[in-house]
Amino acid sequence: MSTSAIRPLYWPIQWRRNEGLGALYIVLGAFVVLYVALFPGILAPGAVNKFVQGWFPTAMVAVAETIVMLTGGIDLAVGPMVSLGSVVAASTMQTPLGVFGAVLAVMALGAGTGTIVGAFVAIARYPAIIVTLAMSFIIRGTALLILPRPGGFVAPAFSDFLAGNHPTTIVLVLVLVMLWKLYQATPLGVGLIAVGDNAEGAYRSGVGVVSARMFAYAVSGVLQAMTGLYVAAQTGSGDPLIGEPLTLSAIAAAVLGGVSFLGGQGTLRGALAGSLLMSILINVMFFMDLPLVAQYVVQGLIIVITVALPRLRGARSHTA
Amino acid sequence: MSGMRLRLPLASLLLAGLALMQIAGTTPAAAAANCVQGTHKPPYKLGWANIYSVPTWMKETTGTIEKMADDLKKQGLVDKLTITDAQGNANTQIQQIQSMIDARLDAIIVDAGSATALDRVIADACSKGIVVANFDSLVDTNELTTKIDTDQVMWGKLAAEWLVQQLHGKGKIIVLNGPAGISVSDDRRKGAEPVFKANPGITILAETNTPYNAAPAQEAVTNLLFRYPEIDGIWSQGGALSAGAVTAFEKQGRKIGPITGENYRQFLEMWKAKHLTAWATQQPNWLAAFAVYASVRALQGADIPRYIDVPLPIITADNLDSYLARAKDFPADGYIYSPYDTKMFDDLIARSLKK
């Protein structure tokens, strides 16, 4: 009964999660084809690797933001957290702690900060937008206190390992997907979407609402800080401001990927596809060779159309 | 065996000869600029990797790049200029420079969004034989063709010396900086520090960190005016900051003491109209045009020094009018930069090569 009853359900449910993402997939597919047509060199293994390295930070923060948004919250401190992660990585790696110590320090930083934010939101019930806005100031200030200007040290071997010519980053994307599957298989993962969809219903069904929320913020914090570590490796340094634009990128990629501001709705694949579209747009715009001003217009139109398409279809089916 | 023995002294002789030539300041005829490798045939393809295209300073800067590229196009030296805008995002700038490498451009002009973030991608471009010229906001790596800049530490030092002199070594001042975490702001402030330290009569009442824009500076200075009834002088490290400060003093009806600044048009006009005691220098926008010119020269095989130090053009009461006379050629919220031509660029390259 156990496996035979579950198996037939798995794929239909997985398939249903693509609902509403059709337009994004089509637009994304079209841009992949366009990119290859404009720059066939991208198909070389080295070029794919470089592209994935450019996309990876946005993908990571999009996933981090998605986790928080699934609980019905939002995180405005993503960018500063990435900066702080890079600063901590670049200032601990030269100490006796070494690379291993730096990785642990960054993880602890992310988990610790995420738990604090989670406690304010889940236990004290402050609005996430206020808590994370306040947190963004604290984190930004801390990063500037540690490194008042870009610098620090990242072991070149570490940089080469993560963001050199090895396909490490591609492996990391796969690891991220597998960890997500693992997370979703735990009660905390099930609770993640349940509390965002209907917190009261989740509570009555025995979901630990507080623990699910706090854990979500902690996981998100770790992802954000690790993005900082990755950026430090990619750039070979720490920079107290490098993550700033990523807050908006993270939210935009998540929303593009069908993650709802209201919580309970969204998928990892959506966040990844959304961030991938944003990243690929940058390169396609480059190779299309349009004037700058036209690029902004085209970029904006593509994003609006991608978000609007599924809604248009939905509206039509409602009226029918 | 004998061949080995013969070759070794020959090699050391050659090395000694090269060293001698460098000491004498002459360069070997075949000397090429850093990163130049492989075949680069004119007309060249250039890329301008802009960090942020919106501020007026940046628009004027891009203007000097386009003009230089157009001039070189007419000479058959430039084929195409590709411009990207990272919209303030250093990660995007990395991606765009990577695309320029992929597109096999001949040269990349960079104003860095972060002093360190672009190091690896720029070194990568250099290793692939692409000329990289960096100006204004510099990167840390030296694996590029050339860095072209004024001395930002000197900027701060000269401004501080002028202010201390105006105050006769005694007075209460406020310090207006650019945003925290930006290398340029940090360097200018660093340059001023030893001067203030050497003059214990100077008291720094407060420091501000704002973007290099007039409105936030005006707000910050207004707050300081409420707090401090007596402010003798202003060490400002940006032209728009100075303009904001002057407006703030005026709105409060307070008398403004000596103030430093930049070639920001509004500030220069206020200086003239309100008879301020002021001093200004500038980050010339044409550093960008210079970067284009130096890149093309490097591609042609000329020796281009790794660092080209551009002297800061100073504006005082004596030459203020010569700047204001050209004001109409610049945007109202723009920067009136000093005149330039390729002859000047050649001289600056030659001067830096001798160093």
Chai-1 contact restraints between the chains, C-beta under 6 A:
chainA,res_idxA,chainB,res_idxB,connection_type,confidence,min_distance_angstrom,max_distance_angstrom,comment,restraint_id
A,G41,B,D102,contact,1.0,0.0,6.0,A-B,restraint_1
A,K50,B,Q98,contact,1.0,0.0,6.0,A-B,restraint_2
A,G54,B,Q95,contact,1.0,0.0,6.0,A-B,restraint_3
A,P57,B,N91,contact,1.0,0.0,6.0,A-B,restraint_4
A,L144,B,A180,contact,1.0,0.0,6.0,A-B,restraint_5
A,L144,B,G181,contact,1.0,0.0,6.0,A-B,restraint_6
A,R149,B,S183,contact,1.0,0.0,6.0,A-B,restraint_7
A,R149,B,D186,contact,1.0,0.0,6.0,A-B,restraint_8
A,P150,B,S114,contact,1.0,0.0,6.0,A-B,restraint_9
A,P150,B,A115,contact,1.0,0.0,6.0,A-B,restraint_10
A,P150,B,T116,contact,1.0,0.0,6.0,A-B,restraint_11
A,T235,B,T116,contact,1.0,0.0,6.0,A-B,restraint_12
A,T235,B,A117,contact,1.0,0.0,6.0,A-B,restraint_13
A,G236,B,D119,contact,1.0,0.0,6.0,A-B,restraint_14
A,G236,B,R120,contact,1.0,0.0,6.0,A-B,restraint_15
A,S237,B,T116,contact,1.0,0.0,6.0,A-B,restraint_16
A,D239,B,S114,contact,1.0,0.0,6.0,A-B,restraint_17
A,D239,B,T116,contact,1.0,0.0,6.0,A-B,restraint_18
A,D239,B,A117,contact,1.0,0.0,6.0,A-B,restraint_19
A,P240,B,G181,contact,1.0,0.0,6.0,A-B,restraint_20
A,L241,B,G181,contact,1.0,0.0,6.0,A-B,restraint_21
A,I242,B,A90,contact,1.0,0.0,6.0,A-B,restraint_22
A,I242,B,S114,contact,1.0,0.0,6.0,A-B,restraint_23
A,I242,B,A117,contact,1.0,0.0,6.0,A-B,restraint_24
A,P245,B,G88,contact,1.0,0.0,6.0,A-B,restraint_25
A,P245,B,N89,contact,1.0,0.0,6.0,A-B,restraint_26
A,I282,B,T92,contact,1.0,0.0,6.0,A-B,restraint_27
A,I282,B,Q95,contact,1.0,0.0,6.0,A-B,restraint_28
A,N283,B,S99,contact,1.0,0.0,6.0,A-B,restraint_29
A,F286,B,S99,contact,1.0,0.0,6.0,A-B,restraint_30
A,L292,B,I83,contact,1.0,0.0,6.0,A-B,restraint_31
A,L292,B,D85,contact,1.0,0.0,6.0,A-B,restraint_32
